[in-house]
Amino acid sequence: MLANTPGWLRKTLSQVPQYVIAIVVSIIVISPILIAVLGGFKAPAELSNSPFSLPKDWLWGNYQYIIGLGSFWRQLRNSVIVMAGTVVLATFSASSAAYVFARMNFKGRDTIFNIFMIGLLFPIMVAILPLYILMRQIGLLNSLLGLILVEAAFQLSGMILILRGFFRSLPRELEDATYIDGGGAFTFFWYVLLPLSKPALAANAALAMVFSWNLLFLPLLALNDEELYTLPLGTMQFFGQYTVNWARLMAFIVVAMLPAVIVYLLVERHIVSGLTGGALKG
């Protein structure tokens, strides 16, 4: 029967399972976000009675209340500082280390690289106790700087792994040409390697940004001063303060996640190419 079916129809039918799976997964992922967005426009009573329906009256008061909170903007500022510091420090450190592992030959290079990769096996919770003791001893507790240093350190293994593959894909002739023109290792790294590796750098920066923006456990442990709270801690604090008012809580969550969503949409293309492609093809 299928033998007499036109080729375009057979191709379409063969892709039906893929579309079904994609639609189901999309619904599972989008549904909680959509419920939170719509919940922010509802009154608490309506949210309790009809959590999955459209609002009868679109109330902007919950979102206006969140935007008017001074604590929200302070937590947003702290999150931006921590995120920016983590992205810059982790990206620069990882790119420097990946350049060494990818383009330089020295004894023990692969062994040292494998030691870095061991960091991928351990989540941050495993090291939290010795990390807390270390941060206390060197005076980094209750400090945004301490938070930046730790978050950047936990990003290094994955970032080095991605960047090393990109750096190794560059033709050796480009490096030789740089040396012939009188440049050195730093010239090749800064003016040739990094510009050609923008997709990988963007992918790493985006992943580090999402990690830093959503991290709760480490700030919860390291920060005691409410003036230094980041948005995840602010969400937890807001939940404790407004346990009954779920509508305002959902509005807070939606507004808090908007910056990360916007940045992700802007760099999504770079993330895909950075994780799947090479620096040069052909």
VMD Tcl script that draws the C-alpha trace (Angstrom):
set ca {
  {0.00 0.00 0.00}
  {2.77 2.42 0.93}
  {4.61 1.50 -2.27}
  {2.02 3.43 -4.31}
  {2.08 6.41 -1.95}
  {3.71 9.58 -3.33}
  {7.19 10.28 -1.99}
  {6.25 13.55 -0.34}
  {3.43 11.84 1.55}
  {5.67 8.99 2.73}
  {8.18 11.53 3.94}
  {5.48 13.46 5.80}
  {4.07 10.30 7.42}
  {7.55 9.24 8.53}
  {7.97 12.56 10.35}
  {4.64 12.35 12.22}
  {6.15 10.61 15.31}
  {8.83 13.30 15.53}
  {6.23 16.07 15.43}
  {4.06 14.31 18.00}
  {6.99 13.93 20.40}
  {8.04 17.56 19.84}
  {4.50 18.80 20.51}
  {4.11 16.72 23.68}
  {7.48 17.84 25.05}
  {6.69 21.48 24.19}
  {3.37 21.29 26.03}
  {5.06 19.80 29.10}
  {7.72 22.52 29.13}
  {5.52 25.49 28.27}
  {2.49 24.65 30.43}
  {4.00 25.65 33.84}
  {5.35 28.89 32.36}
  {2.00 29.71 30.78}
  {0.15 28.96 34.02}
  {2.52 31.26 35.93}
  {2.15 34.09 33.39}
  {-1.65 33.87 33.38}
  {-1.75 33.40 37.17}
  {-0.06 36.76 37.61}
  {-3.06 38.41 35.96}
  {-5.62 36.78 38.27}
  {-6.98 37.53 41.70}
  {-5.97 34.99 44.39}
  {-9.50 33.54 44.60}
  {-9.75 33.07 40.85}
  {-6.32 31.47 40.72}
  {-7.33 28.97 43.40}
  {-10.62 28.09 41.69}
  {-9.46 28.14 38.04}
  {-5.67 27.82 37.83}
  {-5.65 26.64 34.19}
  {-8.18 29.01 32.64}
  {-7.76 32.42 31.11}
  {-8.33 35.33 33.52}
  {-11.87 36.67 33.55}
  {-10.52 40.14 34.25}
  {-6.89 40.84 33.33}
  {-5.46 42.40 36.47}
  {-2.15 44.22 36.07}
  {-1.94 45.05 39.74}
  {0.20 42.03 40.68}
  {2.88 42.89 38.12}
  {2.74 46.57 38.99}
  {3.22 45.71 42.63}
  {6.32 43.60 41.88}
  {7.85 46.26 39.65}
  {7.25 48.83 42.39}
  {9.15 46.83 45.02}
  {12.52 48.33 45.90}
  {13.74 44.92 47.08}
  {13.03 43.43 43.64}
  {15.27 45.94 41.86}
  {18.01 45.46 44.47}
  {17.90 41.69 43.98}
  {17.85 42.17 40.22}
  {20.96 44.36 40.47}
  {22.75 41.75 42.60}
  {21.81 38.97 40.19}
  {23.09 40.99 37.23}
  {26.38 41.73 39.02}
  {26.92 38.08 39.93}
  {25.87 36.86 36.50}
  {28.08 39.34 34.62}
  {31.07 38.65 36.85}
  {30.62 34.89 36.51}
  {30.28 35.03 32.73}
  {33.31 37.29 32.21}
  {35.60 35.47 34.64}
  {34.58 31.97 33.58}
  {34.73 32.72 29.85}
  {38.17 34.36 30.03}
  {39.63 31.65 32.29}
  {38.12 28.78 30.29}
  {39.20 30.18 26.93}
  {42.77 30.69 28.18}
  {42.95 27.15 29.56}
  {41.29 25.64 26.49}
  {43.84 27.39 24.25}
  {46.67 25.78 26.19}
  {45.07 22.32 26.06}
  {44.17 22.62 22.37}
  {47.15 24.30 20.73}
  {50.20 23.71 22.93}
  {52.15 20.49 23.40}
  {53.74 19.80 26.77}
  {54.27 16.81 29.00}
  {51.23 15.87 31.04}
  {48.80 17.98 28.99}
  {46.18 15.24 28.59}
  {46.49 14.24 32.24}
  {45.86 17.78 33.44}
  {42.96 18.12 31.00}
  {41.39 14.92 32.34}
  {41.71 16.26 35.88}
  {39.74 19.32 34.82}
  {37.09 17.06 33.27}
  {36.60 15.25 36.58}
  {34.84 18.41 37.70}
  {31.94 17.47 35.41}
  {31.21 14.44 37.58}
  {30.57 16.32 40.81}
  {27.60 18.65 41.37}
  {28.07 21.70 43.52}
  {26.16 20.11 46.43}
  {28.88 17.47 46.86}
  {31.54 20.09 47.58}
  {29.35 22.47 49.54}
  {30.72 21.70 53.02}
  {34.47 22.07 52.24}
  {33.57 25.01 50.01}
  {31.75 26.73 52.87}
  {34.71 26.19 55.20}
  {37.14 27.54 52.60}
  {35.02 30.61 51.89}
  {34.76 31.32 55.62}
  {38.51 31.00 56.14}
  {39.44 33.42 53.36}
  {36.66 35.89 54.13}
  {34.45 35.39 51.07}
  {31.21 34.59 52.90}
  {28.43 37.16 52.58}
  {30.16 38.61 49.53}
  {29.11 38.88 45.89}
  {32.77 38.48 44.91}
  {32.94 35.13 46.68}
  {29.79 34.04 44.90}
  {31.25 35.04 41.52}
  {34.52 33.17 42.13}
  {32.78 29.95 43.16}
  {30.21 30.02 40.37}
  {32.91 30.68 37.77}
  {35.01 27.82 39.12}
  {32.15 25.36 38.75}
  {31.65 26.42 35.13}
  {35.24 25.85 34.03}
  {35.15 22.11 33.27}
  {32.23 22.23 30.86}
  {33.39 25.43 29.20}
  {36.92 24.13 28.65}
  {35.52 20.96 27.09}
  {33.44 22.92 24.56}
  {36.11 25.51 23.74}
  {38.90 22.97 23.37}
  {37.01 21.25 20.55}
  {36.48 24.56 18.78}
  {40.07 25.65 19.16}
  {41.41 22.34 17.86}
  {39.28 22.63 14.72}
  {41.17 25.72 13.55}
  {43.72 24.97 10.79}
  {47.33 24.99 11.88}
  {48.10 27.22 8.87}
  {46.40 30.19 10.55}
  {48.70 29.88 13.54}
  {51.76 29.53 11.30}
  {50.71 32.61 9.34}
  {50.44 34.59 12.55}
  {53.96 33.62 13.58}
  {55.31 34.43 10.11}
  {53.79 37.91 10.35}
  {55.69 38.48 13.58}
  {52.90 37.70 16.03}
  {53.21 35.47 19.06}
  {50.99 33.06 20.95}
  {48.99 35.86 22.56}
  {48.44 37.59 19.20}
  {47.10 34.39 17.68}
  {44.91 33.74 20.74}
  {43.45 37.24 21.01}
  {43.17 38.39 17.39}
  {42.58 35.12 15.51}
  {41.38 32.34 17.79}
  {38.80 34.21 19.86}
  {37.11 36.07 16.95}
  {36.73 32.80 15.03}
  {35.29 31.07 18.09}
  {32.44 33.51 18.78}
  {29.72 30.82 18.52}
  {31.41 28.68 21.17}
  {32.10 31.68 23.37}
  {28.47 32.80 23.07}
  {27.23 29.29 23.92}
  {29.44 29.12 26.99}
  {28.46 32.61 28.10}
  {24.75 31.80 27.76}
  {25.04 28.54 29.70}
  {27.04 30.28 32.45}
  {24.45 33.05 32.57}
  {21.55 30.62 33.01}
  {23.48 28.67 35.66}
  {24.27 31.83 37.64}
  {20.81 33.36 37.26}
  {18.97 30.30 38.57}
  {21.39 29.17 41.27}
  {19.77 29.08 44.70}
  {21.67 26.70 46.94}
  {25.05 28.45 46.95}
  {23.68 32.00 47.53}
  {21.45 30.57 50.25}
  {24.53 29.21 52.00}
  {26.93 32.09 51.35}
  {24.75 35.19 51.74}
  {23.29 36.32 55.04}
  {22.69 40.01 54.35}
  {19.34 40.67 52.65}
  {20.96 43.60 50.84}
  {23.03 41.05 48.90}
  {20.20 38.65 48.04}
  {19.89 37.56 44.41}
  {16.57 36.93 42.66}
  {16.34 33.20 43.53}
  {16.76 34.09 47.20}
  {14.28 36.92 46.75}
  {11.76 34.47 45.29}
  {12.17 32.20 48.30}
  {11.81 35.17 50.65}
  {8.76 36.41 48.77}
  {7.23 32.94 48.96}
  {7.64 32.96 52.73}
  {6.16 36.44 52.99}
  {3.24 35.99 50.63}
  {2.41 32.30 50.95}
  {-1.34 32.95 50.60}
  {-1.13 35.37 47.68}
  {-0.14 32.93 44.92}
  {-1.03 35.42 42.21}
  {1.63 37.88 43.36}
  {4.11 35.06 43.80}
  {3.56 33.95 40.21}
  {3.95 37.52 39.01}
  {7.25 37.75 40.90}
  {8.51 34.50 39.33}
  {7.56 35.63 35.82}
  {9.24 39.03 36.15}
  {12.33 37.43 37.70}
  {12.81 34.98 34.85}
  {12.18 37.48 32.04}
  {15.80 38.73 31.73}
  {17.18 35.20 31.39}
  {14.52 34.27 28.82}
  {15.21 37.38 26.75}
  {18.97 36.82 26.71}
  {18.49 33.15 25.83}
  {16.25 34.04 22.87}
  {18.86 36.50 21.63}
  {21.75 34.01 21.72}
  {19.86 30.75 21.05}
  {21.29 30.48 17.54}
  {24.83 30.80 18.89}
  {24.17 28.18 21.55}
  {23.08 25.61 18.96}
  {26.00 26.31 16.61}
  {28.43 26.49 19.50}
  {27.44 23.09 20.86}
  {27.11 21.27 17.53}
  {29.54 22.88 15.13}
  {33.18 23.67 14.74}
  {35.05 26.90 14.35}
  {35.62 26.35 10.65}
  {33.99 23.90 8.28}
  {34.89 22.77 4.82}
}
mol new
graphics top color blue
foreach p $ca { graphics top sphere $p radius 0.5 }
foreach p [lrange $ca 0 end-1] q [lrange $ca 1 end] { graphics top cylinder $p $q radius 0.2 }
display resetview
